[in-house]
Amino acid sequence: MCAVELLTLVGSKGLSADHVMIIGFDNQNMSWITKNAFFVAMTRARKSLHLITALGSGGSQRPHAYLDRLPSENTEFYKYKKSNRQKQLLRDKTEFIQYLESLQQTRSNHRRSN
């Protein structure tokens, strides 16, 4: 058995793992994923599910709309700063969305000044 196994969302059907990471959870990378395919991938996790996005890369603008369908009582939101490798727990989904919007605003301001 592998320590890490890379699969497509659809390829994970019928499998399970203690920890699952869905990389590219944004409006660009997930645009072709159906609700059912996302549900299948999400339910492969026995202990933890991590949804990871890097806004701005590949044209992504925001997390995928499926974020709104996740139950708040079962989610934790974090922000991560690459510069100092610091992870910070956010209060809730609202604070997470505000954080993402502030990143987008900063990015827009930076583009205008260059």
C-alpha positions, 0 to 999 in steps of 0.5 A: 500500500502507498503512503500517498495515492493520487487519484482523480475525483471520479477515480476515487469511487469505491475507495476510502482513506483516513485522510483525503485532500482535494486540491484545486477546490476553486471555480476554475479547476472544479468547473467541470465536476458534478455535484455527485462526483464531488460528493463521492470524492468527499465521502472517501475520507474516514477521518479528515477531508482537506479542500485546498485552493490557491486563488489566482493560480490558473485563473481561479477567482474564488472557492467553488460554490460547493463550499456553500453546501458544506455544513458549518458545524463540521468545518474548520477554516484556516489561512496559511502564509507561505512567507512565514509558514504560519497557519491560523484557524479562522472563526467560521466560513464568513471570516474565511470568505472575508479573508479571501476577498481581502486577498483578491482586493490586495491582488487587484490593487497590486496589478493596478499599481504595476 
